[in-house]
Amino acid sequence: MAKTILFLLGFFLMAPMATQAHGGKGPELTLEKGGHDYGTVYVDELPQSSLHIKSLNTGDAPVVISSVRACCGTRVTSWPREPILPGEERTISVELRLPPRPHRISRMVTVTYNHPENPTVHYRIVGEVVARD
């Protein structure tokens, strides 16, 4: 049992190094446009508060997302639990709660995955809610 655990631990620790030693990119997650800008919106015309973020594996090894977190007033409703193979695209869905008052929209979605050197990627959501004159 202990040998099996040590073998598996060694395998998972060495796999990213082996990919890079052979010149491969490894897993690489790219989020659509890197963010979403609502621009200026009026309090009485708030936009739809759900986003579907396209995520693409631009690397040459499967991407395994371990967590997706969102800040203040943003909720992650779904994200891919199965590996994303090279060239495949999947969707991360989030819902935003936009209060009907003037304010700046500044939210962040953080995705953690199996990249050996930079395991997090960020998706910024920005904009401004203003009162109509």
ChimeraX attribute file (.defattr): number of C-alpha atoms within 10 A of each C-alpha:
attribute: neighborCount
match mode: 1-to-1
recipient: residues
	/A:1	6
	/A:2	7
	/A:3	8
	/A:4	9
	/A:5	10
	/A:6	10
	/A:7	12
	/A:8	12
	/A:9	11
	/A:10	11
	/A:11	12
	/A:12	10
	/A:13	12
	/A:14	11
	/A:15	13
	/A:16	19
	/A:17	13
	/A:18	13
	/A:19	16
	/A:20	12
	/A:21	10
	/A:22	9
	/A:23	8
	/A:24	14
	/A:25	15
	/A:26	24
	/A:27	23
	/A:28	22
	/A:29	26
	/A:30	16
	/A:31	20
	/A:32	14
	/A:33	12
	/A:34	14
	/A:35	15
	/A:36	15
	/A:37	13
	/A:38	13
	/A:39	11
	/A:40	14
	/A:41	16
	/A:42	16
	/A:43	18
	/A:44	12
	/A:45	12
	/A:46	16
	/A:47	12
	/A:48	10
	/A:49	11
	/A:50	15
	/A:51	16
	/A:52	15
	/A:53	20
	/A:54	15
	/A:55	20
	/A:56	20
	/A:57	23
	/A:58	21
	/A:59	19
	/A:60	15
	/A:61	21
	/A:62	21
	/A:63	23
	/A:64	20
	/A:65	20
	/A:66	14
	/A:67	13
	/A:68	21
	/A:69	14
	/A:70	19
	/A:71	13
	/A:72	10
	/A:73	11
	/A:74	19
	/A:75	17
	/A:76	17
	/A:77	13
	/A:78	13
	/A:79	19
	/A:80	17
	/A:81	10
	/A:82	12
	/A:83	14
	/A:84	21
	/A:85	18
	/A:86	18
	/A:87	12
	/A:88	14
	/A:89	16
	/A:90	18
	/A:91	16
	/A:92	18
	/A:93	16
	/A:94	20
	/A:95	17
	/A:96	19
	/A:97	12
	/A:98	18
	/A:99	12
	/A:100	14
	/A:101	13
	/A:102	15
	/A:103	14
	/A:104	14
	/A:105	18
	/A:106	13
	/A:107	18
	/A:108	16
	/A:109	20
	/A:110	15
	/A:111	20
	/A:112	17
	/A:113	19
	/A:114	19
	/A:115	21
	/A:116	15
	/A:117	7
	/A:118	10
	/A:119	15
	/A:120	15
	/A:121	17
	/A:122	17
	/A:123	19
	/A:124	16
	/A:125	18
	/A:126	16
	/A:127	16
	/A:128	16
	/A:129	23
	/A:130	18
	/A:131	13
	/A:132	10
	/A:133	4
